[in-house]
Structure formats: C-alpha cells, structure tokens
Amino acid sequence: MSTPANLLEVRGLSVHYPGRAPWFWQTAAPKKAVDGISFVIPKGKTVGLVGESGSGKTTTGRAIVKLAPLTAGNIIYQGVDIGQISNTAFHPWRKNIQMIFQDPYNSLNPRADILTILSEPLEIHFPQMSRNDRRDRCAELLRSVQLPAEHLNRHPHEFSGGQRQRIGIARALAVQPELIICDEPVSALDVSVQAEVVNLLQDLQEQLGLTYLFIAHDLAVVEHVSDQILVMSKGRIVEQGTPAEILGNPREAYTKTLLAAVPRF
C-alpha cells in the first residue's frame, strides 16, 4: 500500500513489446521498453526521470496513465492498484493523473479552437457544468498559464510553440489533477522559452500543490526542477538520488555520460 507521504508507488513495472524474428521459424525475444523498475513519487514533490532517447522513460509515463499496456508490475495510487484495472474502471481516476505531452502542436487538435480543446475534459469529467461555467473555467485556465482569455476563440496554429505548450498545460490543469506526468515538456522549445515554461510549472506546483513526474533527457533541466532524480537506461533505473548526489557524485558511467553532455558556461 502507498503511504500518505507517497502519492504514487511503482513496483516492478515492466512494459514489453513483441520482438521481430529475422526468420519465421525463429522465436523473437520481446523488446523490453521498461524492465522491472520501482520508485515512489512523494506528494507535492517533483521526481525527475532522465535518460537518452529509447531509455524507456516516456513509456514509463505513458504506462502510469494507461496509454501503454503493462506486462507486469503494480502502479499504486492512493492505495489502489490502477495498473491492474480496466480502462473503464480507470476513468474516475483519470482526472487525478494528467499528462503534458512533448510536442505542443501535434498534441492539440488543429481543427478545434482553444475553447473546445479546454472544454473537452470538463465535459467528460464534469458533465454537470453549464456551457457558461465551462467558458468561465477555460478563461481562468488561460489566465493561470499567463495567456489572455481573449485567445479562447483562436486555433493552435495561431500560437508560438511556447504558447501552445502553455495551452497544453492549461488542458492538463482543467480537471484539477493531483499528479501531472510532464513528458519532455520543454525539449521542443527554444532555450529562452524553456526557462519560462519551467518557471510556470514550478509556480503552478506551489500554487496548486501539484505533484510532478518530470521526464527529460537534459540533466540541467531536471536538476533545476526535481527533488529526486531517477536515471534510466535500457528500460532500467540505474541510479537515483537527490540532485546534489546525482550531479555532484554520480556513481554510474552512464550518469557521468549524461552529465558530460550538459553545456557548461
């Protein structure tokens, strides 16, 4: 059982996909995207999950919100093993765990205006809300991510990448979640905009008491936002600790390689 201090507990999580055999008579070994990892996310804190592309970090985040199927393991949220329940049974929990996606353009419906994009989760999870209440809530959400409420009638292509990611953040906030999976939320943005979005996420965490799993490949960004860092390679967590421990005294060669890639000025 997860303790009150830990909002989420992951135990022995594995996500395997069918392998591809070179010949039809051979049996292919499964591709182990995530291979038996365990960690906890304390309530109100940020856990950074860092690794190179293909390390399994995004699959981990998607498994938590049931966008990737579990092969084995448990995902304990508020004492309930949400990893083992059906998508239908998970529906009431979905509003508690939301996700911010990496690509701020492809994650938004280009045909829909911002009001429609932000209203959709409200219609699903709060069907009792009136149309006017939904519009007021959407205007409030835009203001919370430092965008004018007048932008509700615009479409995604009318915004910059940083503004689109702010809209993605607003959509994640719409249903008042406790835990947000931030899947490389700034990697597609310019460096100057990255800092603005990271600072916004931290401000929102302080204001709303949010808990984050912050997925990234950049140790410098993860160091700035995280209370605890998990280093992932080839589907496994190879090292974990505080930012000071990971960056000040890394034990694993893989961590040292990631650290060497951090720009120094």
SEKEGU-699618 format. One record per residue (C-alpha): y, z, x; residue number from 1. Coordinates in Angstrom, 2 decimals, always signed. Layout:
% residues N
+---------+---------+---------+-----+
:       Y :       Z :       X :   k :
+---------+---------+---------+-----+
:       Y :       Z :       X : NUM :
...
+---------+---------+---------+-----+
***
This chain:
% residues 265
+---------+---------+---------+-----+
:       Y :       Z :       X :   k :
+---------+---------+---------+-----+
:   +0.00 :   +0.00 :   +0.00 :   1 :
:   +3.51 :   -0.72 :   +1.21 :   2 :
:   +5.70 :   +2.31 :   +1.71 :   3 :
:   +9.15 :   +2.68 :   +0.10 :   4 :
:  +10.72 :   +2.03 :   +3.53 :   5 :
:   +8.94 :   -1.34 :   +3.79 :   6 :
:   +9.87 :   -3.86 :   +1.13 :   7 :
:   +7.16 :   -6.28 :   +2.24 :   8 :
:   +3.97 :   -5.89 :   +4.24 :   9 :
:   +1.96 :   -8.83 :   +5.53 :  10 :
:   -1.64 :   -8.12 :   +6.57 :  11 :
:   -3.90 :  -10.62 :   +8.33 :  12 :
:   -2.13 :  -13.65 :   +6.86 :  13 :
:   -3.83 :  -16.97 :   +7.56 :  14 :
:   -2.97 :  -20.46 :   +6.36 :  15 :
:   -5.49 :  -23.11 :   +7.46 :  16 :
:   -5.48 :  -26.79 :   +6.57 :  17 :
:   -8.41 :  -29.23 :   +6.75 :  18 :
:   -8.74 :  -30.88 :  +10.12 :  19 :
:   -9.31 :  -34.57 :  +10.72 :  20 :
:  -12.52 :  -35.56 :  +12.47 :  21 :
:  -12.49 :  -38.65 :  +14.71 :  22 :
:  -15.79 :  -39.84 :  +13.14 :  23 :
:  -17.02 :  -39.46 :   +9.57 :  24 :
:  -20.27 :  -37.71 :  +10.59 :  25 :
:  -18.42 :  -35.01 :  +12.51 :  26 :
:  -17.05 :  -31.78 :  +11.07 :  27 :
:  -13.41 :  -31.23 :  +11.86 :  28 :
:  -12.12 :  -27.81 :  +12.83 :  29 :
:   -9.40 :  -26.54 :  +10.49 :  30 :
:   -5.79 :  -26.64 :  +11.60 :  31 :
:   -4.68 :  -23.02 :  +11.87 :  32 :
:   -0.99 :  -23.14 :  +10.95 :  33 :
:   -0.94 :  -19.35 :  +10.63 :  34 :
:   -3.80 :  -17.34 :  +12.09 :  35 :
:   -4.17 :  -13.70 :  +11.08 :  36 :
:   -0.65 :  -12.31 :  +11.51 :  37 :
:   +0.59 :   -8.90 :  +10.32 :  38 :
:   +4.10 :   -7.44 :  +10.10 :  39 :
:   +6.39 :   -5.43 :   +7.84 :  40 :
:   +9.93 :   -6.03 :   +6.60 :  41 :
:  +11.85 :   -2.77 :   +6.04 :  42 :
:  +14.10 :   -2.62 :   +3.01 :  43 :
:  +17.70 :   -3.62 :   +3.74 :  44 :
:  +16.88 :   -4.92 :   +7.23 :  45 :
:  +16.58 :   -8.33 :   +8.88 :  46 :
:  +13.37 :   -9.34 :  +10.63 :  47 :
:  +13.76 :  -12.42 :  +12.82 :  48 :
:  +10.81 :  -14.79 :  +13.18 :  49 :
:  +11.31 :  -17.07 :  +16.15 :  50 :
:   +9.23 :  -19.83 :  +17.71 :  51 :
:   +9.24 :  -23.50 :  +18.61 :  52 :
:   +8.56 :  -26.26 :  +16.09 :  53 :
:   +4.94 :  -26.14 :  +14.91 :  54 :
:   +4.52 :  -22.46 :  +15.71 :  55 :
:   +3.80 :  -21.60 :  +12.06 :  56 :
:   +6.99 :  -19.70 :  +11.28 :  57 :
:   +8.09 :  -21.89 :   +8.35 :  58 :
:   +4.56 :  -21.89 :   +6.92 :  59 :
:   +4.67 :  -18.08 :   +7.03 :  60 :
:   +7.86 :  -18.03 :   +4.99 :  61 :
:   +6.54 :  -20.56 :   +2.51 :  62 :
:   +3.30 :  -18.58 :   +2.09 :  63 :
:   +5.29 :  -15.47 :   +1.13 :  64 :
:   +6.96 :  -17.35 :   -1.75 :  65 :
:   +3.68 :  -19.10 :   -2.65 :  66 :
:   +4.79 :  -22.56 :   -1.54 :  67 :
:   +1.85 :  -22.66 :   +0.92 :  68 :
:   -1.69 :  -21.61 :   -0.04 :  69 :
:   -3.21 :  -18.55 :   +1.65 :  70 :
:   -6.55 :  -18.91 :   +3.38 :  71 :
:   -6.86 :  -15.16 :   +3.95 :  72 :
:   -4.81 :  -12.01 :   +4.10 :  73 :
:   -2.56 :   -9.92 :   +1.92 :  74 :
:   +1.14 :  -10.01 :   +1.07 :  75 :
:   +2.09 :   -6.62 :   -0.35 :  76 :
:   +5.41 :   -6.46 :   -2.22 :  77 :
:   +6.31 :   -3.20 :   -3.95 :  78 :
:   +2.66 :   -2.16 :   -3.93 :  79 :
:   +1.41 :   -5.44 :   -5.47 :  80 :
:   -0.63 :   -7.99 :   -3.54 :  81 :
:   +1.36 :  -11.04 :   -4.57 :  82 :
:   -0.64 :  -13.21 :   -2.19 :  83 :
:   -3.75 :  -12.88 :   -4.32 :  84 :
:   -2.24 :  -13.51 :   -7.76 :  85 :
:   -1.88 :  -16.86 :   -9.53 :  86 :
:   +1.37 :  -18.80 :   -9.64 :  87 :
:   +1.69 :  -17.87 :  -13.31 :  88 :
:   +1.27 :  -14.17 :  -12.59 :  89 :
:   +3.74 :  -14.51 :   -9.69 :  90 :
:   +6.50 :  -15.83 :  -11.96 :  91 :
:   +8.06 :  -12.41 :  -12.74 :  92 :
:   +8.16 :  -11.65 :   -9.02 :  93 :
:   +9.75 :  -14.94 :   -8.02 :  94 :
:  +13.26 :  -13.80 :   -8.86 :  95 :
:  +12.82 :  -10.91 :   -6.39 :  96 :
:  +11.95 :  -13.21 :   -3.48 :  97 :
:  +14.08 :  -16.30 :   -2.95 :  98 :
:  +14.34 :  -18.87 :   -0.17 :  99 :
:  +17.17 :  -20.64 :   +1.62 : 100 :
:  +15.91 :  -23.96 :   +2.96 : 101 :
:  +16.69 :  -25.62 :   +6.28 : 102 :
:  +18.11 :  -28.90 :   +5.01 : 103 :
:  +21.21 :  -28.20 :   +2.90 : 104 :
:  +21.22 :  -31.71 :   +1.45 : 105 :
:  +17.61 :  -32.50 :   +0.56 : 106 :
:  +17.15 :  -29.04 :   -0.96 : 107 :
:  +19.83 :  -29.82 :   -3.58 : 108 :
:  +19.32 :  -32.34 :   -6.38 : 109 :
:  +21.78 :  -35.16 :   -5.56 : 110 :
:  +21.95 :  -36.24 :   -9.22 : 111 :
:  +22.95 :  -32.81 :  -10.52 : 112 :
:  +26.36 :  -31.18 :  -10.38 : 113 :
:  +26.71 :  -27.72 :   -8.86 : 114 :
:  +26.88 :  -26.03 :  -12.26 : 115 :
:  +23.49 :  -27.48 :  -13.17 : 116 :
:  +21.99 :  -26.56 :   -9.77 : 117 :
:  +23.13 :  -22.94 :  -10.03 : 118 :
:  +22.36 :  -22.64 :  -13.74 : 119 :
:  +18.72 :  -23.73 :  -13.47 : 120 :
:  +17.33 :  -20.45 :  -12.04 : 121 :
:  +19.40 :  -18.50 :  -14.58 : 122 :
:  +17.92 :  -20.49 :  -17.46 : 123 :
:  +14.40 :  -19.84 :  -16.14 : 124 :
:  +14.67 :  -16.13 :  -15.37 : 125 :
:  +17.41 :  -15.03 :  -17.78 : 126 :
:  +16.90 :  -17.17 :  -20.90 : 127 :
:  +18.89 :  -14.71 :  -22.98 : 128 :
:  +22.14 :  -15.65 :  -21.18 : 129 :
:  +24.57 :  -17.80 :  -23.15 : 130 :
:  +25.98 :  -21.02 :  -21.73 : 131 :
:  +29.37 :  -19.37 :  -21.18 : 132 :
:  +27.75 :  -16.41 :  -19.42 : 133 :
:  +25.84 :  -18.78 :  -17.15 : 134 :
:  +29.02 :  -20.66 :  -16.27 : 135 :
:  +30.82 :  -17.40 :  -15.51 : 136 :
:  +27.91 :  -16.31 :  -13.32 : 137 :
:  +27.90 :  -19.66 :  -11.47 : 138 :
:  +31.65 :  -19.38 :  -10.83 : 139 :
:  +31.10 :  -15.88 :   -9.49 : 140 :
:  +28.32 :  -17.14 :   -7.22 : 141 :
:  +30.54 :  -19.83 :   -5.72 : 142 :
:  +33.27 :  -17.30 :   -5.02 : 143 :
:  +30.72 :  -15.00 :   -3.38 : 144 :
:  +29.95 :  -17.73 :   -0.82 : 145 :
:  +33.67 :  -18.44 :   -0.33 : 146 :
:  +33.87 :  -21.67 :   -2.33 : 147 :
:  +36.32 :  -22.31 :   -5.21 : 148 :
:  +34.90 :  -22.01 :   -8.74 : 149 :
:  +36.54 :  -25.37 :   -9.50 : 150 :
:  +33.79 :  -27.05 :   -7.44 : 151 :
:  +31.19 :  -26.46 :  -10.17 : 152 :
:  +31.65 :  -29.99 :  -11.50 : 153 :
:  +31.16 :  -31.69 :   -8.14 : 154 :
:  +27.93 :  -33.14 :   -6.73 : 155 :
:  +26.23 :  -32.30 :   -3.39 : 156 :
:  +27.37 :  -35.48 :   -1.62 : 157 :
:  +30.99 :  -34.37 :   -2.04 : 158 :
:  +30.50 :  -31.40 :   +0.29 : 159 :
:  +30.09 :  -30.93 :   +4.02 : 160 :
:  +26.81 :  -29.64 :   +5.47 : 161 :
:  +28.17 :  -26.11 :   +5.78 : 162 :
:  +29.44 :  -26.15 :   +2.21 : 163 :
:  +26.10 :  -27.44 :   +0.93 : 164 :
:  +24.32 :  -24.59 :   +2.71 : 165 :
:  +26.70 :  -22.13 :   +1.05 : 166 :
:  +25.66 :  -23.63 :   -2.28 : 167 :
:  +22.02 :  -23.16 :   -1.27 : 168 :
:  +22.79 :  -19.52 :   -0.53 : 169 :
:  +24.52 :  -19.15 :   -3.90 : 170 :
:  +21.45 :  -20.60 :   -5.64 : 171 :
:  +19.21 :  -18.08 :   -3.86 : 172 :
:  +21.52 :  -15.26 :   -4.97 : 173 :
:  +21.67 :  -16.39 :   -8.60 : 174 :
:  +18.74 :  -14.28 :   -9.83 : 175 :
:  +19.73 :  -11.18 :   -7.82 : 176 :
:  +16.80 :  -11.11 :   -5.36 : 177 :
:  +15.90 :   -8.26 :   -3.04 : 178 :
:  +14.28 :  -10.35 :   -0.31 : 179 :
:  +15.51 :  -13.72 :   +0.94 : 180 :
:  +13.47 :  -15.96 :   +3.24 : 181 :
:  +16.04 :  -17.77 :   +5.40 : 182 :
:  +14.19 :  -20.81 :   +6.77 : 183 :
:  +16.26 :  -22.12 :   +9.70 : 184 :
:  +19.41 :  -21.82 :   +7.54 : 185 :
:  +21.83 :  -22.89 :  +10.29 : 186 :
:  +19.80 :  -25.23 :  +12.53 : 187 :
:  +21.10 :  -28.37 :  +10.77 : 188 :
:  +24.75 :  -27.30 :  +11.08 : 189 :
:  +27.42 :  -27.68 :  +13.77 : 190 :
:  +27.73 :  -24.71 :  +16.11 : 191 :
:  +31.11 :  -23.62 :  +14.72 : 192 :
:  +29.79 :  -23.76 :  +11.17 : 193 :
:  +26.63 :  -21.89 :  +12.16 : 194 :
:  +28.67 :  -18.81 :  +13.03 : 195 :
:  +30.48 :  -18.92 :   +9.68 : 196 :
:  +27.22 :  -19.13 :   +7.71 : 197 :
:  +25.54 :  -16.38 :   +9.76 : 198 :
:  +28.54 :  -14.11 :   +9.22 : 199 :
:  +28.45 :  -14.87 :   +5.50 : 200 :
:  +24.77 :  -13.92 :   +5.31 : 201 :
:  +25.47 :  -10.65 :   +7.08 : 202 :
:  +28.40 :   -9.86 :   +4.78 : 203 :
:  +26.26 :  -10.56 :   +1.71 : 204 :
:  +23.50 :   -8.35 :   +3.07 : 205 :
:  +25.92 :   -5.47 :   +3.45 : 206 :
:  +27.49 :   -6.01 :   +0.03 : 207 :
:  +24.27 :   -6.55 :   -1.95 : 208 :
:  +21.72 :   -4.56 :   +0.03 : 209 :
:  +19.64 :   -7.65 :   +0.76 : 210 :
:  +16.57 :   -7.84 :   +2.98 : 211 :
:  +16.03 :  -10.96 :   +5.13 : 212 :
:  +13.20 :  -12.71 :   +6.91 : 213 :
:  +15.28 :  -14.91 :   +9.21 : 214 :
:  +13.30 :  -17.85 :  +10.59 : 215 :
:  +14.73 :  -19.76 :  +13.55 : 216 :
:  +13.92 :  -21.38 :  +16.86 : 217 :
:  +17.12 :  -20.15 :  +18.53 : 218 :
:  +16.73 :  -16.69 :  +20.08 : 219 :
:  +20.50 :  -16.31 :  +20.41 : 220 :
:  +20.99 :  -16.60 :  +16.63 : 221 :
:  +18.02 :  -14.34 :  +15.91 : 222 :
:  +19.32 :  -11.72 :  +18.34 : 223 :
:  +22.67 :  -11.66 :  +16.53 : 224 :
:  +21.26 :  -11.06 :  +13.05 : 225 :
:  +17.98 :   -9.18 :  +13.49 : 226 :
:  +16.93 :   -5.54 :  +13.55 : 227 :
:  +13.42 :   -6.57 :  +14.66 : 228 :
:  +12.18 :   -9.81 :  +16.24 : 229 :
:   +8.74 :  -11.40 :  +15.94 : 230 :
:   +7.88 :  -14.14 :  +18.45 : 231 :
:   +5.40 :  -16.68 :  +17.10 : 232 :
:   +3.33 :  -19.28 :  +18.95 : 233 :
:   +0.44 :  -21.43 :  +17.72 : 234 :
:   +0.09 :  -19.50 :  +14.47 : 235 :
:   +0.07 :  -16.05 :  +16.04 : 236 :
:   +2.64 :  -13.34 :  +16.71 : 237 :
:   +2.57 :  -12.95 :  +20.48 : 238 :
:   +5.34 :  -10.36 :  +20.87 : 239 :
:   +7.54 :   -8.14 :  +18.74 : 240 :
:  +10.24 :   -5.57 :  +19.26 : 241 :
:  +13.94 :   -4.85 :  +18.93 : 242 :
:  +16.44 :   -7.49 :  +20.10 : 243 :
:  +17.14 :   -5.37 :  +23.18 : 244 :
:  +13.43 :   -5.21 :  +24.02 : 245 :
:  +12.71 :   -8.89 :  +23.42 : 246 :
:  +15.74 :  -10.25 :  +25.25 : 247 :
:  +16.10 :   -7.52 :  +27.84 : 248 :
:  +12.49 :   -7.15 :  +28.89 : 249 :
:  +10.23 :   -9.89 :  +27.47 : 250 :
:   +6.56 :   -9.42 :  +28.30 : 251 :
:   +5.10 :  -12.80 :  +27.34 : 252 :
:   +5.63 :  -16.02 :  +29.30 : 253 :
:   +6.21 :  -17.85 :  +26.01 : 254 :
:   +9.07 :  -15.49 :  +25.11 : 255 :
:  +10.58 :  -15.99 :  +28.55 : 256 :
:  +10.44 :  -19.76 :  +27.99 : 257 :
:  +12.29 :  -19.41 :  +24.68 : 258 :
:  +14.84 :  -17.14 :  +26.34 : 259 :
:  +15.39 :  -19.65 :  +29.15 : 260 :
:  +16.39 :  -22.22 :  +26.53 : 261 :
:  +19.26 :  -20.05 :  +25.27 : 262 :
:  +22.58 :  -21.51 :  +26.54 : 263 :
:  +24.47 :  -19.25 :  +28.95 : 264 :
:  +28.25 :  -19.50 :  +29.24 : 265 :
+---------+---------+---------+-----+
***
